[in-house]
């Protein structure tokens, strides 16, 4: 990798750039990785990139995929692969909770696709839009049911909810996109706080974490991304 311009030290995270081509963009999968890095207190460089500014090695060897984590002489793409790598090699604090992991993953399965379908749809308020809103509400209902299951004692997603896990770091950025998108494009057509109060409490808990605050980006950047997806 030395011939490709990769140095032997430190970590750099290549991710989607924002509207100016230089600031951090709106990718929830990149924020997932950043939350893991922040939870573990690891030092890293953030390298926002657009197609024209991606390094040649990233394009040639990794199809230009981002987020991409370069660590010493290795590089990993795909947020789940990166997060698993980080949790394996930097074990404190551990973010893998095995007991209840399957149930947690089932509870959020299909959540982000339901967010994306609803936010991307135009015109707002037509019959299809209403169906997509109901689909998102069903996804939120599954999450609400999971978070209120008997035997849970903590606020987090996996197992008894006492320990923050990779799944929390993955879900929080997607909930941020949902929250901003509902406000910016759908006139808050879903009242999460009223209809899914435990989900709202979970959102508040995760958004208050230092790892979220350090890895997030402005609401306007989220709106820019979905505005492009909506063709506006």
Secondary structure as the mmCIF struct_conf table of DSSP 4:
data_model
#
loop_
_struct_conf.conf_type_id
_struct_conf.id
_struct_conf.beg_label_comp_id
_struct_conf.beg_label_asym_id
_struct_conf.beg_label_seq_id
_struct_conf.end_label_comp_id
_struct_conf.end_label_asym_id
_struct_conf.end_label_seq_id
HELX_RH_3T_P HELX_RH_3T_P1 UNK A 2 UNK A 4
TURN_TY1_P TURN_TY1_P1 UNK A 5 UNK A 5
BEND BEND1 UNK A 8 UNK A 10
STRN STRN1 UNK A 11 UNK A 16
STRN STRN2 UNK A 17 UNK A 17
TURN_TY1_P TURN_TY1_P2 UNK A 19 UNK A 20
BEND BEND2 UNK A 21 UNK A 23
STRN STRN3 UNK A 24 UNK A 24
HELX_RH_AL_P HELX_RH_AL_P1 UNK A 28 UNK A 39
TURN_TY1_P TURN_TY1_P3 UNK A 40 UNK A 41
STRN STRN4 UNK A 45 UNK A 49
HELX_RH_3T_P HELX_RH_3T_P2 UNK A 51 UNK A 53
BEND BEND3 UNK A 54 UNK A 54
HELX_RH_AL_P HELX_RH_AL_P2 UNK A 56 UNK A 62
TURN_TY1_P TURN_TY1_P4 UNK A 63 UNK A 64
BEND BEND4 UNK A 66 UNK A 67
STRN STRN5 UNK A 68 UNK A 71
TURN_TY1_P TURN_TY1_P5 UNK A 72 UNK A 73
STRN STRN6 UNK A 74 UNK A 77
BEND BEND5 UNK A 78 UNK A 78
HELX_RH_AL_P HELX_RH_AL_P3 UNK A 79 UNK A 89
BEND BEND6 UNK A 90 UNK A 90
BEND BEND7 UNK A 92 UNK A 93
TURN_TY1_P TURN_TY1_P6 UNK A 99 UNK A 100
HELX_RH_AL_P HELX_RH_AL_P4 UNK A 101 UNK A 108
TURN_TY1_P TURN_TY1_P7 UNK A 109 UNK A 110
HELX_RH_AL_P HELX_RH_AL_P5 UNK A 111 UNK A 120
BEND BEND8 UNK A 122 UNK A 123
TURN_TY1_P TURN_TY1_P8 UNK A 124 UNK A 125
BEND BEND9 UNK A 126 UNK A 126
HELX_RH_AL_P HELX_RH_AL_P6 UNK A 127 UNK A 147
TURN_TY1_P TURN_TY1_P9 UNK A 148 UNK A 148
TURN_TY1_P TURN_TY1_P10 UNK A 150 UNK A 151
BEND BEND10 UNK A 154 UNK A 158
TURN_TY1_P TURN_TY1_P11 UNK A 159 UNK A 160
BEND BEND11 UNK A 161 UNK A 161
BEND BEND12 UNK A 163 UNK A 163
HELX_RH_AL_P HELX_RH_AL_P7 UNK A 166 UNK A 185
BEND BEND13 UNK A 186 UNK A 186
TURN_TY1_P TURN_TY1_P12 UNK A 187 UNK A 188
BEND BEND14 UNK A 190 UNK A 190
HELX_RH_AL_P HELX_RH_AL_P8 UNK A 192 UNK A 195
HELX_RH_AL_P HELX_RH_AL_P9 UNK A 197 UNK A 207
TURN_TY1_P TURN_TY1_P13 UNK A 208 UNK A 208
BEND BEND15 UNK A 209 UNK A 209
HELX_RH_AL_P HELX_RH_AL_P10 UNK A 210 UNK A 215
HELX_RH_AL_P HELX_RH_AL_P11 UNK A 219 UNK A 229
TURN_TY1_P TURN_TY1_P14 UNK A 230 UNK A 231
#
